[in-house]
Amino acid sequence: MTMDVTTLLERNAPGFERDAVEDAFPAYELDGPLTEDDIWEALTDVEDPELPVSLVDLGLIRGVELEDGHVAVQMTLTYTGCPAREIMLTMVERRLELLDGVESATAELDYTEPWSPEDMTDEGREQLGDAGFACPLSGRSQQ
């Protein structure tokens, strides 16, 4: 999903409300019972509020668990002081609450392993480059 910066900021503005989420994310059709793969796929609709890349492609989503209609998402941030953390947590929860079969969703931050550019998918790197952002190929210094 690619959109211009103005649309991104409007969609993800502080105060992102449950009522606004109906128009913020596309419908997601299930081919059967909800699976963790469906959850990962649906989360690709949640873009970073400051970058035109999904949280999945940025490597910020670390894990998902589905149990009895509840989805728990573990995620990290590019840095611990990220000012958009509450917006991102809310967007993840709201996106998942729109899926058939999800009764509740929680997103929690986990800083066990720090984020690195190596966590990004190739598609995420390409999207950043297409948007004019410099993106290192690796989080490790090259000697």
N, C-alpha and C positions, 0 to 999 in steps of 0.2 A: 504494500500500500504506500504510494508516494503522494505527498501533498505539499503545498507550499507552506512556508514558515508561518504566514498569517493564520491559515487554517489550523495548523498545529497548535499555535499559541491560543487561539480561540477555543479549540476543543479541550485543551489541557489547562485552561486557566485556573488559578486558585479558586476554590469553591466548586470544583467539578462535582456535580450533584447526580444523585441516582436518576432523577428525571431526565437529565441531559444525556445519559448513557444510551438511551434507546436509539438516538440518532448518531451516536459517536462510533458505533461498531457495526459492521455488516452482520447480517443473519448468518448463523452457522448451522448447516443442516447435518444431522447425524445419520449415519447409515445403519445404525443399530444402537445397542446400549452404549452409553458414554464410556469412553476409555481414556487412559492417561495420554495416549497419542492424540486424541481429540482435544484434550486440554492444551497440550503443547502447541498444536496447530492454531487453536483459537487465540492463544497468547501472542501469536505473531501479529495480531491486529493491534496490540498495545505498543505504541511507539514512545520513545523517550520524549519528554516534553520539550527538550532543547535540541534534539537531533532527529533527522528524518529516518530513523532506524528502529526496528522493533527491539523490545527488551530481550527477546529470545536471540536475535541476531547479534546483539551487543554482548551476549554471554552473561547477562545479569540474572536470568532465571536459572537457578541451580538445581531445582528439583520440584516435582509435583507428586502429590499423593491423593488418591481418590478412595474414600471409604464411606459407605452408607450415605451418599449424597453430599458429603462434605469434601471440599477440595482445600488442601493445604499446600501453599506455594512457599518455597524457600528461595530467596533472592538476595543479591548483593548489589552494591552500587559501585560506580567507577571510583568514587572516593567517599569516605564516611561522612563528610560534611556536605554532601549534595543537598542543595536547597529544594530540590524537587522530590525528595524521598516520599513525603506524605502523599503527594499527587500520584506518584507511580504506584505506591501500595494500594491506594484507593482505586485507581484505574484497573489494576490487575483483578482486584476483588469484584469490581462492577462488571468487568468483561465476563468473568466466569459465572457470575450470578445470572447472566442472560442465557446460559446454556441449559437446554433441557436435561434434566437429571441432576442438576446442581441445586441443592437446597441452601447451601451456605458456602462461603469461601473466605479464607484468610490468607493474607500474604505477610510473611515475616522476614525481617532482614537477618542475614547470617554473614558475619565477617570472618568466619573460620579461615577461609582462603581468600586473600585479597584478589580483587579483579585485576586482570592484565589484558592488554590488547590481544594476546594469544587466545583469549576466551571467545573472541568474536568469530562469527562464521565468515566464510569468504564472501557470501552475499552481503553481510553487514559492512565489510570493508569496502566493497564495491559501491554500496549505497552512499556511504560517507564520502567516498571519492567523487561520485557523481554530483553530490551536493556541494562540492567545493571544499570539503574538510580534508586536512592532511591526516593520514592514518598510517601509523607505523605497521609494518608487516609482522612485527614481533614485539613482545614486551621486553625482550632481552637485549642488552646492548650488543652491538655488533663490533667485533674487534678486527 
